Amino acid sequence: MVAPNNRFQQQNKKGRIPLQWVIMALVFGLYFAKEAAFSGFESSSISIISSVIGDLGPKSESLKVWDWTKPEVGNMKQHMEYVRIASEIAPRPVYYDINSVHSKALLHSGMVVAILDTNITMIDAKILLLKRAPQLVTCPNSWGLVGEHTYRDEKPEDTLLRGMKEELGDAFYQQFVNKGSKNMQLVKLPVYVGGRRVDRQITYLHVVEMNTPLEKLKTLLDVDDEVAEITWMTRQEIQDGWMNFLPSEKFCSHELSLLLQLVLHRLEDFEKEANKERYEAEMHA
């Protein structure tokens, strides 16, 4: 028979949670909270914890990540193939910062823009090209078009506007917004940029017609220290002078050189279509 005092102690012990369990629960809770916060997961409890373990920065700078609805489709998707947003991919319920997206090779979206000084019908229209600074970790000293990642809750058009303002400066952006410049999609569907690169991106391709004298555009540009050089070249100059180089000599990778090639081909198609329509209109005038 158990003494009354001992019985009370045993019942009291049964109702308690051991201290070591409490400590383990707190440790694991903080760990998983940190992981969820790192992934951009929205929760009131997580936001409180993240203020203790480290801020991720503005919500706008986190990215939406996608998964293939059918893994076998994703495994077979080739570089430069079109992606059907509605049927082939689905967004994850969490967000990720840019470094995590790249280090984990997560599928995300972005924008590449061909910026022309005049309009697409002009055979001598010049295209803006930027050279990345040598101190950058990703693709130093490589040439390319204006490009931006799409932040969470952004539409592709929003990404384009933000990218122009951030990469080219406020004066250039205001010229685009206020002076009747034109923005068009180069392709009806985004393309998959992947292949051998770790960076896996659903890429929207656009063209912007500034319809502004080149010399004025040069005075409006205000790029940051991530840009080492700027040049303007016609489509033919890029095709004849650059596309025969090895990717390592001009571009970050073979995949990105193919992306530029697609942009040049679509610009040529637009030019031919526009000139054909103009010719037909003149014939029927």
Summary of the structure (lengths in Angstrom):
residues: 285
radius of gyration: 26.3
end to end distance: 113.5
largest distance: 113.5
contacts: 824
relative contact order: 0.13
helix: 46%
strand: 22%
